[in-house]
Structure formats: structure tokens, C-alpha cells
Amino acid sequence: MANTSAHRFETVVLGQGLAGSALAWKLHERGESVLLVDRGDESSSSRIAAGLLTPITGQRLTRYPDWGQCYDAARKFYQFVEKQTDERFFSESPMVRLFASRQERERFLKKYRDADDVSLCEESALPQAVSSPFGGFEMLSAARLDTKSYLTATQKYFESRGGYREVTLSLPEDLQIEKDQISVPQLNVVCNQIIFCQGFEATKNPWFRDVPFDAAKGEILTLNVPDWRESRVVHAGLWVAPENNHRIRIGATYEREQLDQCPTEAGRTDLLQKWNQLQNVSREGDIVEHRAAIRPVIHGRSPRMGLHPNDARLGFFNGLGSRGALLSPVLADQMIGLLCEGIAVDDKYDLHQKVDLT
Ligand SMILES: Cc1cc2nc3c(=O)[nH]c(=O)nc-3n(C[C@H](O)[C@H](O)[C@H](O)COP(=O)(O)OP(=O)(O)OC[C@H]3O[C@@H](n4cnc5c(N)ncnc54)[C@H](O)[C@@H]3O)c2cc1C
């Protein structure tokens, strides 16, 4: 018999990381009733991420494809959430990238001669605290999302409207998939659809566990460095991001074997070595925090989304890799198009182009 006292939502979003949060906001913006469910893990990938939105990365100095469109969507979205929550967590500010070699500098000059959002650094514009024998360049359109503040503000906003619950759901036991509704008895909730935004935990999801992940663990250190005066994020083999209270964060490692959230001695040593090589005077820096999490990378490195072929009330939105802050808003729009208008997602993001779940 139908449980008439249960709270009814159109959509339950399981997982309140960057993916689930963006999706929930977009549904809420359309006037849909949505419940966000998360286990409240302080070491989730989204919570420990540095939240950098960086246009040009890698040794080949590659600009992210569709950077302009993704960045505009991200800026507009985070500014909208700031307004709704009356909190500040998105800041636009140039970043510096140091050249690792003369060849890299030449590659830059060839590739970005006519670009108007990057510029070669004059001597005086190079970070003073680090050695930069080959110079560097500034990325003028770049930003940073304070992910922890954004996720907390989102959680509070939805919680105050009865749209957030902190609980770990065991799958499939905690869901009752019925003909005309999906029930979550533990929460006394019923809904019409559930979208799984679980990050790497999706590997345990009985409906989507065949999605091939190629995840990468990452570690980050927070250091206390009273005399660090550089206010920009500096990229140079690692990134150095200033925080408040004389603190900086440095990161991040990539590790594909040991996929857990445990900080390691090897990760710490790797980051400290790179940090020491970067500086022109030796600064020790007390370690204030050492965190690790798993980036949800799907094989082929493209995010994926879709509905289950055997039950379209079960959705999947995942694989944001190392660019969750940049990509979650623009890709949540695609997921909304699919959920609310039945618009097919781009092939490169379509889950069914990647895996057969029938
Ligand atoms: C070290 C490091 C540095 C990074 N730096 C950056 C950066 O600078 N810029 C950037 O854009 N990206 C960065 N990333 C990547 C970014 O963190 C990811 O792209 C993003 O977090 C993925 O978000 P998600 O919501 O898909 O997954 P997650 O963050 O993993 O969120 C999934 C959520 O679902 C919850 N959950 C899962 N299963 C259940 C369940 N059964 N019941 C209840 N809750 C559940 C989890 O607890 C979690 O809160 C970094 C990642 C790491 C590890």
C-alpha cells in the first residue's frame, strides 16, 4: 500500500559533490522538487579539491576545448549560487604558469601569439618567491572555487528547505524500486527518479557498476608559510594556491594503483620535494593538513551521463575527473536537458556510447 505520510520529491540526487550540487541547483532553479542525499564525508574529492579553473594545462600547454563556453557557464552559475546563498566562494583572478624549459617558452610564443587572455610575464610580473629561469605567462581568465564553502552553502540552503539529508544509502537495499515510484524507507521519502552522482563510489552501484573507471588518487598539503607573499596561484610542475592566515595549499599527486582516501608518506615527500625545488630561498612550512581523495575519472577521460536502459528513472552523472569545478555547471545543463526535455546529450558525454548496461 502507498505510504501517504512519506515526503514526495520529483528527484532524489544521491551524492552532494560538485556533480550532485550543480544538478540539484539546476533542478531547483526550474522549480522541481529535489532532495540531495550525502553521507557527509569530509574527505570527498569535491571537498578537498583546490577548485582551480585553469585554462591552459599540461606540458603541451593545451587550452581546454570549449574553455570559453565552460568558463562562462561556470562563472554565471557560481555567481547565481552566491546570490541565492548570500555567501562568497568564487573568485576570478589571474594565475601564473612558469615555463619548465626554453622549448616550452617557444611553444607558448608560437601557440598563443595572438591570444588576448594570456600574456608573457615581464620580469617584474614573475612571482618573486620562486625561481623561474625560463620566465612564465599569466592566464588572465582563471578562477578559483572554494569548494568546501560552496558545498556547505549548498547543503545549508537545501537543508533549510527540507531538501537535504545526511545519510549513507546502501544500494540496492535502501531503495525500493516500485512500478509507480521509488521509495527510500529509511528517509520516509518517495520520488519519481533518482540520479546517482556518487563520484568513485559509483563503482559499487549495482545499476552502474559496469561503467569503466580509470580513477586517480590525488593528495594535497596545506602548509603554514608566513612569508609567502604571492597572491596568484602559481603552476610549475605542481600548483601553489594561497589561502588565508599565511597558509598555502600545494598539489596535487596522481596515483592510479592505491585507490583510497589515505594520505601517504610518498605523496607528502613528492609534494614537498617539488615545493622545495620551486623556491629560490628555502622555506620549510609546517604541514597543517594532508588530504587525499579519488578523482572520478571514467575510462577515456570524458565525463558521462545518461539514464539506465532498463529503467529510465535511474540516472547517472559522473566522471568529472580533475575538472569538476569547471565542468559541473555546463554538464549539469546537458543532464537537465536530458531529464526535463528528453534532449540527447552530446555523444562524447553519452554514457551509452561508453558502456552497454542492458
Ligand atoms: C587532490 C585533488 C585535487 C583536485 N583539484 C581540483 C581542482 O583544482 N579543480 C577542479 O575542478 N577539480 C579538482 N579536483 C577534481 C574534483 O574534485 C572532482 O572533479 C569532483 O570532486 C568530482 O565531483 P563528484 O561530485 O563527481 O564526486 P565526489 O566529490 O566524489 O562526490 C560524490 C559524493 O557522493 C557521496 N556518496 C557516494 N555514495 C554515497 C552513498 N551511497 N550514500 C551517500 N552518499 C554517497 C560521497 O560521499 C560524495 O560526497 C581535484 C581532485 C582531487 C582528488
The ligand as an ORCA input file, in Angstrom:
! r2SCAN-3c Opt
* xyz 0 1
  C      43.630     16.168     -4.830
  C      42.577     16.654     -5.768
  C      42.654     17.915     -6.287
  C      41.685     18.392     -7.167
  N      41.771     19.657     -7.644
  C      40.825     20.127     -8.483
  C      40.873     21.458     -8.973
  O      41.755     22.223     -8.643
  N      39.889     21.858     -9.835
  C      38.858     21.031    -10.201
  O      37.977     21.426    -10.958
  N      38.798     19.754     -9.762
  C      39.755     19.291     -8.916
  N      39.690     18.008     -8.476
  C      38.666     17.108     -9.040
  C      37.316     17.304     -8.417
  O      37.463     17.170     -7.056
  C      36.333     16.285     -8.991
  O      36.147     16.532    -10.361
  C      34.983     16.386     -8.310
  O      35.127     16.402     -6.941
  C      34.053     15.259     -8.691
  O      32.823     15.527     -8.072
  P      31.706     14.435     -7.924
  O      30.543     15.132     -7.333
  O      31.504     13.723     -9.191
  O      32.299     13.338     -6.911
  P      32.575     13.382     -5.343
  O      33.225     14.618     -4.924
  O      33.263     12.101     -5.020
  O      31.120     13.395     -4.714
  C      30.347     12.245     -4.554
  C      29.564     12.382     -3.271
  O      28.649     11.295     -3.160
  C      28.643     10.824     -1.849
  N      28.175      9.433     -1.886
  C      28.594      8.447     -2.717
  N      27.904      7.319     -2.471
  C      27.041      7.602     -1.485
  C      26.072      6.830     -0.792
  N      25.852      5.542     -1.084
  N      25.349      7.421      0.190
  C      25.545      8.737      0.486
  N      26.465      9.499     -0.142
  C      27.201      8.944     -1.107
  C      30.100     10.972     -1.417
  O      30.236     10.963     -0.028
  C      30.448     12.333     -2.042
  O      30.134     13.396     -1.175
  C      40.631     17.525     -7.563
  C      40.532     16.252     -7.022
  C      41.493     15.807     -6.125
  C      41.368     14.435     -5.545
*
